[in-house]
Amino acid sequence: MSGLTVSLKALTLSYPDITRQALLAHADAIAGAWIGIRIAALLLWRAGWKSTAIAELFGVSRWAVCHWMGLANAHGLRSIQPQPAPGRKPRLSPAVQKQLELALQAPPEQFGLDRTRWDGLLVVEFLRRFHQVELQVRQAQRYGRRLGFTLQMPSYRYLQATHKGVEKFQRAVKNKLRKALRFGHQRVVLSQDESG
């Protein structure tokens, strides 16, 4: 092998979309990707990297890296696995929350509810009827807010009477006047508003 020379090329990453920011954003989007980042941080720590350099590389605070190291020292490999979030589990499953979100975008009448606008009480009624879930009104309001809906002051609209409804009303008034006059009432006051 005396006359053979081997030249090794240094590896480079030339694809323009693969940047540090893009990779970290991708790790945020993929469930469980931060477990791999914690493992990489521990490997870099074992290789002699400083916590500030690791934090800068992964775009986290130095405190977060120190926290990961502390957990690794206290719990070993169990520290890498994500721990369940503290607190009570939500009463509404993700599927029911999605159905509630879709329902809040439609008028309540579509679900056989007797109001024109959604409020906390109506959300409670909807969840009780269609999903057998019992909530307090305040909890229902919080779910609405979490889903991006806000309470609005009700607006009042006056409906214009139809011609058919006006004729029916006039007949009813005339019948009452006839009865009143028949029974000897001397005075009857009748007024008509501007709408009809």
C-alpha atoms as an extended CHARMM CRD file, in Angstrom:
* protein
*
       196  EXT
         1         1  MET       CA              0.0000000000        0.0000000000        0.0000000000  PROA      1               0.0000000000
         2         2  SER       CA              2.8710000000        2.3100000000       -0.4210000000  PROA      2               0.0000000000
         3         3  GLY       CA              1.6650000000        4.1660000000       -3.5160000000  PROA      3               0.0000000000
         4         4  LEU       CA             -2.0290000000        4.5390000000       -2.5390000000  PROA      4               0.0000000000
         5         5  THR       CA             -3.2280000000        7.7840000000       -0.9770000000  PROA      5               0.0000000000
         6         6  VAL       CA             -6.6790000000        8.1680000000        0.4260000000  PROA      6               0.0000000000
         7         7  SER       CA             -8.1660000000       11.6100000000        0.7830000000  PROA      7               0.0000000000
         8         8  LEU       CA            -11.0570000000       11.9660000000        3.1550000000  PROA      8               0.0000000000
         9         9  LYS       CA            -13.5000000000       14.7920000000        2.6570000000  PROA      9               0.0000000000
        10        10  ALA       CA            -14.8270000000       16.5810000000        5.6890000000  PROA      10              0.0000000000
        11        11  LEU       CA            -18.5580000000       16.0990000000        6.0800000000  PROA      11              0.0000000000
        12        12  THR       CA            -20.6190000000       19.2160000000        5.5530000000  PROA      12              0.0000000000
        13        13  LEU       CA            -24.3030000000       19.8850000000        5.7600000000  PROA      13              0.0000000000
        14        14  SER       CA            -25.2060000000       21.9910000000        2.7500000000  PROA      14              0.0000000000
        15        15  TYR       CA            -29.0040000000       21.7760000000        2.5410000000  PROA      15              0.0000000000
        16        16  PRO       CA            -30.2110000000       25.3320000000        3.2660000000  PROA      16              0.0000000000
        17        17  ASP       CA            -33.3810000000       24.4170000000        5.2070000000  PROA      17              0.0000000000
        18        18  ILE       CA            -31.5450000000       22.4880000000        7.9210000000  PROA      18              0.0000000000
        19        19  THR       CA            -30.7290000000       25.2350000000       10.3860000000  PROA      19              0.0000000000
        20        20  ARG       CA            -30.4600000000       25.1280000000       14.1520000000  PROA      20              0.0000000000
        21        21  GLN       CA            -33.7000000000       27.1030000000       14.5040000000  PROA      21              0.0000000000
        22        22  ALA       CA            -35.5600000000       24.8680000000       12.0410000000  PROA      22              0.0000000000
        23        23  LEU       CA            -34.3950000000       21.7100000000       13.8140000000  PROA      23              0.0000000000
        24        24  LEU       CA            -35.4470000000       23.0440000000       17.2260000000  PROA      24              0.0000000000
        25        25  ALA       CA            -38.8280000000       24.1090000000       15.8270000000  PROA      25              0.0000000000
        26        26  HSD       CA            -39.2300000000       20.6040000000       14.3950000000  PROA      26              0.0000000000
        27        27  ALA       CA            -38.3880000000       19.1320000000       17.8140000000  PROA      27              0.0000000000
        28        28  ASP       CA            -41.1860000000       21.2520000000       19.2940000000  PROA      28              0.0000000000
        29        29  ALA       CA            -43.6460000000       19.8740000000       16.7530000000  PROA      29              0.0000000000
        30        30  ILE       CA            -42.7830000000       16.1860000000       17.1880000000  PROA      30              0.0000000000
        31        31  ALA       CA            -44.0940000000       14.4990000000       20.3140000000  PROA      31              0.0000000000
        32        32  GLY       CA            -41.2080000000       13.0560000000       22.3260000000  PROA      32              0.0000000000
        33        33  ALA       CA            -38.4430000000       14.8180000000       20.4120000000  PROA      33              0.0000000000
        34        34  TRP       CA            -37.3260000000       16.6690000000       23.5340000000  PROA      34              0.0000000000
        35        35  ILE       CA            -36.4750000000       13.3010000000       25.0950000000  PROA      35              0.0000000000
        36        36  GLY       CA            -33.8430000000       12.9320000000       22.3660000000  PROA      36              0.0000000000
        37        37  ILE       CA            -32.6030000000       16.4450000000       23.0370000000  PROA      37              0.0000000000
        38        38  ARG       CA            -32.2180000000       15.6470000000       26.7430000000  PROA      38              0.0000000000
        39        39  ILE       CA            -30.2670000000       12.5190000000       25.8560000000  PROA      39              0.0000000000
        40        40  ALA       CA            -28.0480000000       14.5450000000       23.5100000000  PROA      40              0.0000000000
        41        41  ALA       CA            -27.5070000000       17.1400000000       26.2560000000  PROA      41              0.0000000000
        42        42  LEU       CA            -26.4410000000       14.4130000000       28.7000000000  PROA      42              0.0000000000
        43        43  LEU       CA            -24.0950000000       12.9190000000       26.0960000000  PROA      43              0.0000000000
        44        44  LEU       CA            -22.5350000000       16.3230000000       25.4510000000  PROA      44              0.0000000000
        45        45  TRP       CA            -22.1660000000       16.8500000000       29.2010000000  PROA      45              0.0000000000
        46        46  ARG       CA            -20.4110000000       13.4710000000       29.4670000000  PROA      46              0.0000000000
        47        47  ALA       CA            -18.1390000000       14.5130000000       26.5720000000  PROA      47              0.0000000000
        48        48  GLY       CA            -17.0110000000       17.5600000000       28.5360000000  PROA      48              0.0000000000
        49        49  TRP       CA            -19.2170000000       20.3430000000       27.2160000000  PROA      49              0.0000000000
        50        50  LYS       CA            -20.1660000000       23.1500000000       29.6060000000  PROA      50              0.0000000000
        51        51  SER       CA            -23.8050000000       23.7190000000       30.5250000000  PROA      51              0.0000000000
        52        52  THR       CA            -23.8050000000       27.2010000000       28.9420000000  PROA      52              0.0000000000
        53        53  ALA       CA            -22.6250000000       25.7800000000       25.5930000000  PROA      53              0.0000000000
        54        54  ILE       CA            -25.2870000000       23.0360000000       25.7230000000  PROA      54              0.0000000000
        55        55  ALA       CA            -27.9800000000       25.5890000000       26.5770000000  PROA      55              0.0000000000
        56        56  GLU       CA            -26.9090000000       27.8160000000       23.7000000000  PROA      56              0.0000000000
        57        57  LEU       CA            -26.8530000000       24.8870000000       21.2720000000  PROA      57              0.0000000000
        58        58  PHE       CA            -30.3870000000       23.7330000000       22.0950000000  PROA      58              0.0000000000
        59        59  GLY       CA            -31.8990000000       27.1830000000       22.6540000000  PROA      59              0.0000000000
        60        60  VAL       CA            -32.8450000000       26.5750000000       26.2920000000  PROA      60              0.0000000000
        61        61  SER       CA            -31.8250000000       28.3470000000       29.4570000000  PROA      61              0.0000000000
        62        62  ARG       CA            -28.7250000000       27.3100000000       31.3690000000  PROA      62              0.0000000000
        63        63  TRP       CA            -31.0160000000       26.6370000000       34.3200000000  PROA      63              0.0000000000
        64        64  ALA       CA            -32.9300000000       24.0500000000       32.2330000000  PROA      64              0.0000000000
        65        65  VAL       CA            -29.7050000000       22.1910000000       31.4010000000  PROA      65              0.0000000000
        66        66  CYS       CA            -28.6360000000       22.2820000000       35.0700000000  PROA      66              0.0000000000
        67        67  HSD       CA            -32.0860000000       20.9900000000       36.0140000000  PROA      67              0.0000000000
        68        68  TRP       CA            -31.7210000000       18.0840000000       33.5570000000  PROA      68              0.0000000000
        69        69  MET       CA            -28.3000000000       17.2610000000       35.0540000000  PROA      69              0.0000000000
        70        70  GLY       CA            -29.6990000000       17.3870000000       38.5860000000  PROA      70              0.0000000000
        71        71  LEU       CA            -32.5450000000       15.0460000000       37.6410000000  PROA      71              0.0000000000
        72        72  ALA       CA            -30.0890000000       12.6770000000       35.9450000000  PROA      72              0.0000000000
        73        73  ASN       CA            -27.9120000000       12.6460000000       39.0700000000  PROA      73              0.0000000000
        74        74  ALA       CA            -30.9260000000       11.9870000000       41.2960000000  PROA      74              0.0000000000
        75        75  HSD       CA            -32.9270000000        9.5090000000       39.1970000000  PROA      75              0.0000000000
        76        76  GLY       CA            -30.6210000000        8.1060000000       36.5080000000  PROA      76              0.0000000000
        77        77  LEU       CA            -32.2120000000        7.0580000000       33.2230000000  PROA      77              0.0000000000
        78        78  ARG       CA            -35.7290000000        7.5200000000       34.6320000000  PROA      78              0.0000000000
        79        79  SER       CA            -35.1150000000       11.2890000000       34.4830000000  PROA      79              0.0000000000
        80        80  ILE       CA            -35.1860000000       11.1970000000       30.6830000000  PROA      80              0.0000000000
        81        81  GLN       CA            -38.7760000000        9.9650000000       30.4420000000  PROA      81              0.0000000000
        82        82  PRO       CA            -41.4340000000       12.7020000000       30.6120000000  PROA      82              0.0000000000
        83        83  GLN       CA            -43.3380000000       12.8090000000       33.8820000000  PROA      83              0.0000000000
        84        84  PRO       CA            -47.1320000000       13.2100000000       33.9440000000  PROA      84              0.0000000000
        85        85  ALA       CA            -48.2590000000       16.7730000000       34.5160000000  PROA      85              0.0000000000
        86        86  PRO       CA            -49.2930000000       17.5260000000       38.0950000000  PROA      86              0.0000000000
        87        87  GLY       CA            -52.8920000000       18.2690000000       38.9420000000  PROA      87              0.0000000000
        88        88  ARG       CA            -56.2460000000       16.7770000000       38.2150000000  PROA      88              0.0000000000
        89        89  LYS       CA            -56.9370000000       15.3180000000       34.8080000000  PROA      89              0.0000000000
        90        90  PRO       CA            -59.3010000000       17.3890000000       32.6680000000  PROA      90              0.0000000000
        91        91  ARG       CA            -62.9380000000       16.3140000000       32.7380000000  PROA      91              0.0000000000
        92        92  LEU       CA            -63.3030000000       16.6380000000       28.9940000000  PROA      92              0.0000000000
        93        93  SER       CA            -61.3320000000       14.2940000000       26.7890000000  PROA      93              0.0000000000
        94        94  PRO       CA            -59.5740000000       15.8180000000       23.7740000000  PROA      94              0.0000000000
        95        95  ALA       CA            -62.2730000000       14.3390000000       21.5150000000  PROA      95              0.0000000000
        96        96  VAL       CA            -65.0880000000       15.9580000000       23.5390000000  PROA      96              0.0000000000
        97        97  GLN       CA            -63.1750000000       19.2650000000       23.5990000000  PROA      97              0.0000000000
        98        98  LYS       CA            -62.9070000000       19.1330000000       19.8000000000  PROA      98              0.0000000000
        99        99  GLN       CA            -66.6430000000       18.4210000000       19.4880000000  PROA      99              0.0000000000
       100       100  LEU       CA            -67.3910000000       21.2830000000       21.8810000000  PROA      100             0.0000000000
       101       101  GLU       CA            -65.2450000000       23.6090000000       19.7850000000  PROA      101             0.0000000000
       102       102  LEU       CA            -67.1560000000       22.6180000000       16.6460000000  PROA      102             0.0000000000
       103       103  ALA       CA            -70.4860000000       23.0180000000       18.4600000000  PROA      103             0.0000000000
       104       104  LEU       CA            -69.6190000000       26.5160000000       19.6970000000  PROA      104             0.0000000000
       105       105  GLN       CA            -69.0770000000       27.5880000000       16.0960000000  PROA      105             0.0000000000
       106       106  ALA       CA            -72.6570000000       26.6470000000       15.2040000000  PROA      106             0.0000000000
       107       107  PRO       CA            -75.8630000000       28.1890000000       16.5660000000  PROA      107             0.0000000000
       108       108  PRO       CA            -77.3170000000       26.4150000000       19.6340000000  PROA      108             0.0000000000
       109       109  GLU       CA            -80.6320000000       25.8570000000       17.8350000000  PROA      109             0.0000000000
       110       110  GLN       CA            -78.8340000000       23.3320000000       15.6080000000  PROA      110             0.0000000000
       111       111  PHE       CA            -78.5500000000       21.0670000000       18.6770000000  PROA      111             0.0000000000
       112       112  GLY       CA            -82.1240000000       21.5540000000       19.8420000000  PROA      112             0.0000000000
       113       113  LEU       CA            -81.2070000000       24.1400000000       22.5110000000  PROA      113             0.0000000000
       114       114  ASP       CA            -83.6430000000       27.0020000000       23.0580000000  PROA      114             0.0000000000
       115       115  ARG       CA            -81.2960000000       29.9890000000       22.8650000000  PROA      115             0.0000000000
       116       116  THR       CA            -79.7050000000       31.9580000000       20.0830000000  PROA      116             0.0000000000
       117       117  ARG       CA            -76.2920000000       32.4820000000       21.7280000000  PROA      117             0.0000000000
       118       118  TRP       CA            -73.9210000000       30.2800000000       23.6890000000  PROA      118             0.0000000000
       119       119  ASP       CA            -73.2210000000       30.9830000000       27.3580000000  PROA      119             0.0000000000
       120       120  GLY       CA            -71.8400000000       28.9590000000       30.2700000000  PROA      120             0.0000000000
       121       121  LEU       CA            -75.2290000000       27.5350000000       31.2280000000  PROA      121             0.0000000000
       122       122  LEU       CA            -75.9120000000       26.4420000000       27.6680000000  PROA      122             0.0000000000
       123       123  VAL       CA            -72.4830000000       24.7630000000       27.3960000000  PROA      123             0.0000000000
       124       124  VAL       CA            -73.2900000000       22.8420000000       30.6030000000  PROA      124             0.0000000000
       125       125  GLU       CA            -76.6060000000       21.7410000000       29.0970000000  PROA      125             0.0000000000
       126       126  PHE       CA            -74.9320000000       20.7370000000       25.8020000000  PROA      126             0.0000000000
       127       127  LEU       CA            -72.2800000000       18.6380000000       27.5930000000  PROA      127             0.0000000000
       128       128  ARG       CA            -74.8990000000       17.0020000000       29.8310000000  PROA      128             0.0000000000
       129       129  ARG       CA            -77.1980000000       16.1120000000       26.9220000000  PROA      129             0.0000000000
       130       130  PHE       CA            -74.7190000000       14.9790000000       24.3130000000  PROA      130             0.0000000000
       131       131  HSD       CA            -71.6690000000       13.7800000000       26.2730000000  PROA      131             0.0000000000
       132       132  GLN       CA            -73.0240000000       12.8600000000       29.7420000000  PROA      132             0.0000000000
       133       133  VAL       CA            -70.4940000000       15.1870000000       31.4120000000  PROA      133             0.0000000000
       134       134  GLU       CA            -71.4360000000       17.2400000000       34.4660000000  PROA      134             0.0000000000
       135       135  LEU       CA            -69.6840000000       20.6090000000       34.8200000000  PROA      135             0.0000000000
       136       136  GLN       CA            -70.2960000000       23.7510000000       36.7840000000  PROA      136             0.0000000000
       137       137  VAL       CA            -71.0880000000       26.9120000000       34.7990000000  PROA      137             0.0000000000
       138       138  ARG       CA            -67.7320000000       28.5100000000       35.6670000000  PROA      138             0.0000000000
       139       139  GLN       CA            -65.8550000000       25.4120000000       34.4290000000  PROA      139             0.0000000000
       140       140  ALA       CA            -67.8150000000       25.5100000000       31.1790000000  PROA      140             0.0000000000
       141       141  GLN       CA            -66.9090000000       29.1810000000       30.7540000000  PROA      141             0.0000000000
       142       142  ARG       CA            -63.2280000000       28.3400000000       31.2900000000  PROA      142             0.0000000000
       143       143  TYR       CA            -63.3780000000       25.6200000000       28.6410000000  PROA      143             0.0000000000
       144       144  GLY       CA            -64.9420000000       28.1150000000       26.2350000000  PROA      144             0.0000000000
       145       145  ARG       CA            -62.1760000000       30.6110000000       26.9490000000  PROA      145             0.0000000000
       146       146  ARG       CA            -59.4860000000       27.9340000000       26.4970000000  PROA      146             0.0000000000
       147       147  LEU       CA            -60.9700000000       27.0910000000       23.1150000000  PROA      147             0.0000000000
       148       148  GLY       CA            -60.7390000000       30.7520000000       22.0920000000  PROA      148             0.0000000000
       149       149  PHE       CA            -64.3150000000       31.9160000000       22.6780000000  PROA      149             0.0000000000
       150       150  THR       CA            -65.2510000000       34.9020000000       24.8200000000  PROA      150             0.0000000000
       151       151  LEU       CA            -68.4930000000       35.9280000000       26.4720000000  PROA      151             0.0000000000
       152       152  GLN       CA            -70.2410000000       38.7740000000       24.6740000000  PROA      152             0.0000000000
       153       153  MET       CA            -72.9940000000       41.0320000000       25.8760000000  PROA      153             0.0000000000
       154       154  PRO       CA            -76.2560000000       39.9360000000       24.2860000000  PROA      154             0.0000000000
       155       155  SER       CA            -77.6000000000       42.1120000000       21.5160000000  PROA      155             0.0000000000
       156       156  TYR       CA            -81.2980000000       42.7720000000       21.3450000000  PROA      156             0.0000000000
       157       157  ARG       CA            -83.0770000000       42.8920000000       18.0280000000  PROA      157             0.0000000000
       158       158  TYR       CA            -86.6960000000       43.7710000000       17.5600000000  PROA      158             0.0000000000
       159       159  LEU       CA            -88.4270000000       41.6150000000       15.0470000000  PROA      159             0.0000000000
       160       160  GLN       CA            -90.7340000000       43.1580000000       12.5050000000  PROA      160             0.0000000000
       161       161  ALA       CA            -94.2190000000       41.7110000000       12.6770000000  PROA      161             0.0000000000
       162       162  THR       CA            -95.4840000000       39.9390000000        9.5970000000  PROA      162             0.0000000000
       163       163  HSD       CA            -98.6500000000       41.1590000000        7.9310000000  PROA      163             0.0000000000
       164       164  LYS       CA           -100.3460000000       37.8840000000        8.8180000000  PROA      164             0.0000000000
       165       165  GLY       CA            -99.4370000000       38.3710000000       12.4900000000  PROA      165             0.0000000000
       166       166  VAL       CA           -100.7520000000       41.9410000000       12.4960000000  PROA      166             0.0000000000
       167       167  GLU       CA           -104.1180000000       40.8700000000       11.0860000000  PROA      167             0.0000000000
       168       168  LYS       CA           -104.4000000000       38.1240000000       13.6930000000  PROA      168             0.0000000000
       169       169  PHE       CA           -103.5900000000       40.6120000000       16.4630000000  PROA      169             0.0000000000
       170       170  GLN       CA           -106.1700000000       43.1280000000       15.1720000000  PROA      170             0.0000000000
       171       171  ARG       CA           -108.8750000000       40.4300000000       15.0720000000  PROA      171             0.0000000000
       172       172  ALA       CA           -108.0290000000       39.4360000000       18.6680000000  PROA      172             0.0000000000
       173       173  VAL       CA           -108.2760000000       43.0710000000       19.8140000000  PROA      173             0.0000000000
       174       174  LYS       CA           -111.6030000000       43.6090000000       18.0500000000  PROA      174             0.0000000000
       175       175  ASN       CA           -113.0200000000       40.4710000000       19.7030000000  PROA      175             0.0000000000
       176       176  LYS       CA           -111.9290000000       41.6990000000       23.1390000000  PROA      176             0.0000000000
       177       177  LEU       CA           -113.4550000000       45.1250000000       22.4740000000  PROA      177             0.0000000000
       178       178  ARG       CA           -116.7670000000       43.5530000000       21.4720000000  PROA      178             0.0000000000
       179       179  LYS       CA           -116.7790000000       41.4610000000       24.6620000000  PROA      179             0.0000000000
       180       180  ALA       CA           -115.9560000000       44.5100000000       26.7750000000  PROA      180             0.0000000000
       181       181  LEU       CA           -118.7560000000       46.5530000000       25.2210000000  PROA      181             0.0000000000
       182       182  ARG       CA           -121.1710000000       43.6360000000       25.5480000000  PROA      182             0.0000000000
       183       183  PHE       CA           -120.5590000000       43.4310000000       29.2760000000  PROA      183             0.0000000000
       184       184  GLY       CA           -121.3050000000       47.1010000000       29.7770000000  PROA      184             0.0000000000
       185       185  HSD       CA           -117.9160000000       48.7020000000       30.0250000000  PROA      185             0.0000000000
       186       186  GLN       CA           -118.3440000000       52.3760000000       29.2350000000  PROA      186             0.0000000000
       187       187  ARG       CA           -114.7820000000       53.2230000000       28.3110000000  PROA      187             0.0000000000
       188       188  VAL       CA           -112.1860000000       51.2630000000       26.4480000000  PROA      188             0.0000000000
       189       189  VAL       CA           -108.7770000000       52.7060000000       25.6180000000  PROA      189             0.0000000000
       190       190  LEU       CA           -107.1760000000       51.4500000000       22.4790000000  PROA      190             0.0000000000
       191       191  SER       CA           -103.7580000000       52.5570000000       21.2320000000  PROA      191             0.0000000000
       192       192  GLN       CA           -101.6850000000       51.5720000000       18.2960000000  PROA      192             0.0000000000
       193       193  ASP       CA            -97.9230000000       51.9080000000       18.0330000000  PROA      193             0.0000000000
       194       194  GLU       CA            -95.9770000000       53.1760000000       15.0590000000  PROA      194             0.0000000000
       195       195  SER       CA            -95.0300000000       49.7310000000       13.7830000000  PROA      195             0.0000000000
       196       196  GLY       CA            -98.3780000000       48.5450000000       12.7620000000  PROA      196             0.0000000000
